[in-house]
Amino acid sequence: MTFARFSVAVFALFGVLAASDAIAHHGWGSYDTSKAFTITAPVKALEWANPHAHLMLEHEGVVWEAILAPLSRIQARGITPEMLKPGTPVSVYGYPSTRTPNEMRAERVTVAGLTVELR
């Protein structure tokens, strides 16, 4: 393989990898802001990992995944993972996904008397 072909192959591989990262991190445009709603329920599960925390809540017999803000923002505003342990009552206000059933973008979380705006 010549150096030129090798360079093209490496460049193409990096392009594919960069595109897959962009697809994996969805934009907020895929949520319907005209259909805001609130789920008030105990936490079923929490995934505390970057780039966003994920909170699982049961609403009307369906488990919803609430996508929260980045961890640094959540923590800077006073929410810790210990506050969102399974069984803890929370209220999450947000928008449903237009792509993924039972997924919402959380705009506001209320837990233990603390209400936090996530954006």
Backbone as a ProteinNet text record, in pm:
[ID]
protein_1_A
[PRIMARY]
MTFARFSVAVFALFGVLAASDAIAHHGWGSYDTSKAFTITAPVKALEWANPHAHLMLEHEGVVWEAILAPLSRIQARGITPEMLKPGTPVSVYGYPSTRTPNEMRAERVTVAGLTVELR
[TERTIARY]
85.4	0	89.7	57.8	137.1	99	187.1	161.3	33.6	10.6	-108.7	-235.6	-237.3	-355.7	-375.2	-265.1	-272.1	-329.7	-284.2	-333.4	-482.7	-526.4	-669	-749.6	-700.5	-771.4	-782.2	-674.4	-675.8	-771	-766.2	-854.9	-1001.5	-1032.1	-1168.9	-1214.2	-1126.1	-1159.7	-1191	-1109.8	-1136.7	-1268.3	-1299.4	-1427.2	-1546	-1537.5	-1645.5	-1659.6	-1548.6	-1553.5	-1610.1	-1572.7	-1624.2	-1774.3	-1820.3	-1963.2	-2041.4	-1987.8	-2059.6	-2070.8	-1969	-1977.9	-2085.6	-2094.2	-2194.9	-2335.2	-2354.3	-2485.7	-2518.7	-2420.9	-2444.2	-2489.4	-2437.9	-2481.7	-2590.4	-2713.4	-2827.8	-2838.6	-2898.7	-2925.9	-3057	-3077.3	-3202	-3317.6	-3295	-3401.9	-3496.8	-3462.5	-3548.9	-3647.7	-3680.4	-3779.4	-3888.1	-4013.3	-4127.8	-4160.5	-4113.1	-4134.2	-4279.3	-4361.8	-4503.9	-4583.7	-4520.4	-4590.5	-4525.9	-4489.9	-4427.4	-4519.3	-4459.1	-4536.3	-4449.1	-4512.7	-4443.6	-4469.3	-4364.1	-4376.1	-4337.8	-4426.7	-4397.6	-4405.7	-4292.2	-4284.4	-4155.4	-4149.2	-4021.8	-3920.6	-3794.3	-3687.4	-3683	-3681.5	-3662.2	-3514	-3440.1	-3296.1	-3233.2	-3103.7	-3025.8	-2896.9	-2865.1	-2734.4	-2661.4	-2563.1	-2488.2	-2356.9	-2359.7	-2241.2	-2248	-2130.4	-2125.7	-2159.6	-2215.6	-2230.7	-2355.2	-2454.1	-2576.4	-2616.9	-2672.7	-2732.3	-2867	-2906.4	-3033.8	-3111.4	-3235.6	-3321.2	-3438.8	-3463.1	-3574.1	-3689.4	-3808.4	-3928.9	-4046.1	-4135.3	-4255.3	-4369.9	-4435.1	-4545.5	-4657.4	-4773.3	-4890.7	-4859	-4786.3	-4755.3	-4642.3	-4574.8	-4465.5	-4340.1	-4226	-4100	-4045.9	-4024.5	-3970.4	-3824.8	-3745.8	-3607.3	-3596.2	-3562.4	-3544.5	-3395.6	-3363.5	-3225.6	-3201.7	-3107.7	-3078	-2961.6	-2923	-2811.1	-2678.8	-2568.6	-2438	-2414.9	-2335.7	-2313.8	-2259.9	-2166.8	-2109.2	-2215.8	-2310.5	-2417.5	-2513	-2549.4	-2640.6	-2578.5	-2453.2	-2385.5	-2366.6	-2334.8	-2317.5	-2447.4	-2559.7	-2689.8	-2745.4	-2664.8	-2700.6	-2755.7	-2764.4	-2814.6	-2696	-2702.3	-2599.5	-2663.5	-2584.4	-2643	-2710	-2663.1	-2724.8	-2868.3	-2899.1	-3034.6	-3132.7	-3081.4	-3166.3	-3161.8	-3146.6	-3143.5	-3279.7	-3281.5	-3409.9	-3503.5	-3629.4	-3731.4	-3754.4	-3662.3	-3675.9	-3781.3	-3879.2	-3979	-3917.8	-3946.5	-3900.2	-4012.1	-3997.1	-4085.4	-3996	-4022.7	-3940.9	-4033.2	-3999.9	-4072.9	-3985.5	-4045.4	-3966.8	-4050.3	-3980.5	-4041	-4019.3	-4121.2	-4104.4	-4016.7	-3945.8	-3864.4	-3954	-3912.2	-3983.9	-3927	-3817.2	-3750.6	-3755.6	-3747	-3736.6	-3857.6	-3938.5	-4054.8	-4012.3	-4092.1	-4074	-3940.9	-3894.6	-3775.6	-3815.8	-3762.7	-3790.7	-3662.7	-3661.3	-3554.3	-3600.1	-3529.5	-3568.2	-3523	-3613.8	-3583.5	-3572.8	-3649.1	-3654.2	-3673.3	-3600.1	-3612.2	-3637.4	-3733.7	-3758.3	-3735.9	-3647.5	-3616.7	-3583.9	-3638	-3611.6	-3633.3	-3737.8	-3769.8	-3684.6	-3589.9	-3502.2	-3548.4	-3577.5	-3613.6	-3496.4	-3452.2	-3335	-3369.6	-3339.9	-3351.1	-3225.3	-3240.9	-3126.7	-3064.1	-3130.8	-3072.9	-3009.7
-117.1	0	123.1	215	337.2	429.6	524.3	620.2	699.8	736.9	815.1	735.5	606.9	524.1	504.4	484.4	468.4	595.2	712.2	839.3	855.1	819.8	829.1	734.4	613.3	515.5	564.4	618.5	669.9	788.5	879.5	995.3	950.6	853.1	802.4	738.9	664.1	601.1	706.9	811.1	918.6	988.8	1004.6	1065.8	983.6	853.7	764	769.3	764.2	769.8	901.7	1010.5	1141.6	1150.3	1097.6	1099.6	1014.4	900.6	814.8	882.3	957.7	1032.2	1138.9	1207.5	1311.8	1253.4	1137.8	1072.9	1023.9	971.3	917.5	1025.8	1146.6	1255.8	1332.5	1300.2	1359.7	1507.6	1582	1722.4	1735.8	1849.2	1871.1	1900.2	1911.1	1937.6	1821	1704.8	1587.8	1569.5	1679.3	1675.9	1777.4	1740.7	1824.3	1919.8	2043.6	2141	2187.5	2154.2	2191.4	2092.7	1982.5	1879.6	1857.4	1965.6	1955	1880.7	1800.3	1728.4	1702.1	1660.6	1634.7	1491.7	1425.7	1293.7	1311.1	1267.5	1265.6	1120.6	1065.5	923	894.4	777.7	737.7	699	722.5	683.6	531.9	480.2	335.8	303.9	388.4	367	498.2	507.7	624.8	579.2	639.7	618.6	751.5	758.7	881.6	873.9	913	903.6	1012.1	1059.5	1159.1	1096.2	1166.6	1310	1358.9	1272.2	1312	1203	1244.2	1147.9	1104.1	980.7	925.9	877.5	921.7	888	806.6	690.5	605.3	623	650.7	674.1	600.2	547.2	483.3	583.7	597.9	693.3	625.1	613.6	552.1	413.5	334.5	197.2	179.6	289.4	285.2	342.4	278.8	331.4	434.3	555.2	665.1	687.8	724.9	762	913.2	980	1124.7	1154.3	1225.1	1263.6	1395.1	1394.2	1512.3	1589.8	1696.7	1779.7	1708	1763	1706.2	1705.6	1609.8	1592.3	1718.1	1786.6	1906.3	2011.9	2027.4	2125.5	2082.3	1954.2	1904.9	1924.2	1886.7	1897.6	2043.2	2130.5	2272.8	2334.4	2275.3	2327.8	2254.9	2164.7	2108	1967.2	1899.3	1761.1	1665.1	1565.5	1461.3	1326.7	1227.8	1096.3	1035.5	1068.1	1015	1063.7	1180.6	1236.3	1164.2	1089.6	1025.3	872.8	822.2	677.2	617	490.8	424.7	433.9	465.3	479.5	623.6	713	854	921.4	989	1059.6	1181.8	1197.8	1312.2	1360.1	1481.8	1536.8	1589	1546	1585.8	1649	1771.3	1843	1842.5	1807.4	1805.5	1780.8	1740.2	1724.6	1583.7	1525.5	1390.5	1390.7	1281.4	1263.5	1241	1291.3	1264.2	1142.2	1087.2	972.5	845.8	860.3	743.9	737.5	633.2	621.6	620.5	685.9	685.7	747.2	845.8	921.2	1067.4	1136.7	1278.8	1356.2	1480.2	1573.9	1648.1	1632.7	1697.6	1842.8	1931.1	2073.4	2114.1	2045.6	2082.1	1955.9	1947.2	1834	1888.4	1828.2	1861.6	1735.5	1745.8	1632.8	1688.6	1626.4	1665	1814.8	1870.4	2011.4	2108.2	2056.6	2140	2130.6	2244.7	2248.9	2307.3	2232.7	2271.3	2281.5	2397.7	2417.7	2359	2273.1	2202	2269.7	2363.4	2426.7	2557
0	0	0	-86	-91.8	21.9	48.6	155.6	128.4	1.5	-34.4	-5.5	-42.9	-15.9	133.6	204.9	349.8	413.5	369.1	422.9	397.5	276.9	244.3	332.1	353.3	436.3	580.7	634.3	771.4	781.9	686.3	685.4	681.2	596.9	586.4	717.7	782	910.2	1014.9	1023	1119.2	1088.4	962.4	924.5	970.4	953.1	997.7	1149.1	1219.8	1366.3	1415.8	1356.1	1396.7	1371.2	1259.2	1228.6	1327.4	1368.3	1462.1	1598.3	1640.7	1766.6	1758.5	1646	1630.1	1634.1	1575.5	1577.2	1717.1	1788.6	1922.2	2018.1	2004.5	2091.9	2019.2	2053.1	1985.2	2018	1928.4	1955.1	2028.5	2089.4	2162.6	2068.8	1939.6	1844.6	1825.4	1877.6	1859.4	1975.6	2042.7	2151.5	2120.5	2147.8	2112.7	2227.4	2216.9	2324.2	2335.6	2238.2	2246.4	2331.3	2373.6	2450.7	2587.6	2654	2786.1	2883	2969.6	3069.9	3191.8	3299.6	3425.2	3468.8	3511.8	3573.5	3719.6	3807.7	3951	3994.2	4034.8	4066.8	4142.4	4206.4	4267	4158.7	4185.6	4094.7	4084.2	3962.8	3941	3930.1	3856.6	3838	3795.9	3818.8	3780.4	3715.1	3601.4	3538.3	3547	3632.1	3657.3	3580.3	3454.8	3368.7	3262.4	3221.5	3115.4	2981.5	2883.6	2886.4	2960.2	2984	3054.3	3152	3265	3356.6	3298.5	3329.4	3282.2	3404.3	3415.2	3527.4	3475	3533.5	3491.6	3590.1	3535	3615	3552.3	3635.3	3581.9	3583.4	3467.1	3450.8	3374.3	3438	3375.9	3320.6	3398.4	3361.7	3262.3	3226.6	3129.4	3195	3171.2	3223.1	3124	3173.9	3095	3131.7	3032.4	3054.8	3040	3149.9	3148.4	3129.8	3022.8	2995.5	3068	3161.9	3241	3178.7	3242.5	3197.4	3223.5	3172.6	3205	3356.7	3402.3	3545.7	3612.7	3547.7	3609.3	3636.3	3545.6	3563.6	3675.2	3675.7	3779.6	3917.3	3931.5	4060.5	4101	4005.7	4036.6	4087.7	4050.1	4092.6	4214.7	4272	4400.9	4404	4290.8	4291.1	4287.3	4374.3	4380	4347.8	4311.5	4282.9	4405.6	4523.5	4645.8	4661.5	4606.6	4615.8	4523.8	4425.5	4324.5	4333.5	4453.2	4472.1	4438.8	4393.9	4367	4487.7	4456.9	4559.3	4601.8	4568.9	4606.3	4519.1	4580	4498.8	4429.9	4301.5	4224	4132.6	4085.7	3984.5	3873.2	3749.9	3634.8	3530.4	3491.7	3388	3262.2	3148.4	3025.8	2903	2796.9	2664.9	2612.1	2547.5	2491.9	2366.7	2347.4	2227.2	2107.7	1993.5	1868.9	1799	1853.5	1791.4	1874.4	2006	2093.4	2186	2174.7	2262.7	2409.9	2492.3	2637.6	2681.5	2605.6	2643.7	2650.5	2750.2	2763.9	2793.2	2751.4	2785.2	2908.9	3018.2	3143.9	3144.8	3174.9	3188.4	3335	3420.6	3562	3644.6	3755.1	3846.2	3986.8	4054.2	4194.5	4275.6	4374.6	4462.2	4600.3	4703.5	4842.8	4865.1	4804.3	4822.6	4741.3	4663.1	4580.1	4435.3	4374.5	4233	4155.7	4053.2	3976.3	3829.1	3770.2	3625.8	3563.2	3464.5	3407.8	3286.4	3224.9	3104.2	3136.7
[MASK]
+++++++++++++++++++++++++++++++++++++++++++++++++++++++++++++++++++++++++++++++++++++++++++++++++++++++++++++++++++++++

